Amino acid sequence: VDIPQVEIVDKIVHVPVQKQVQVPMVTKVQKMVDIPQVEFVDEVVQVPVQKQVHVPMVTKVQKVVEIPQVEIVDTDVHVPVQKHRHVPMVSVAQKFVDIPQVEFVDRVVEVPVQKQVQV
């Protein structure tokens, strides 16, 4: 009996994947906002009135004053000047000095004299 041989060949096929993502929707809603109203209020302010006042002017007057003159009279008086001088004083002092005495002692020594005779 013959058994038929079957060969199986695998083939890899890429299948794209589809994902579903939920995207939020932006909606615009109108909102009522109260805007404060600006009110201008005028206020009356009293401004003081400026008055002109006369200011007295100061003037300087020169006055002549007599000053008595003082005369100084000097008289020269001769005052003798005393001079101090150091005068050296000579003093005589005796001093005793030991003088060594030299004593000469003479001795007569006979020296033998050798005579040479020619033959």
HUURGI-V696914 format. One record per pair of residues at least 12 apart in sequence whose C-alpha atoms are under 10 Angstrom apart, sorted by the first residue. I is the first residue (numbers start at 1). GAP is how many residues later the second one is. Records with the same first field share a line. If there is no record, write none. Layout:
I = GAP  GAP
This chain:
none
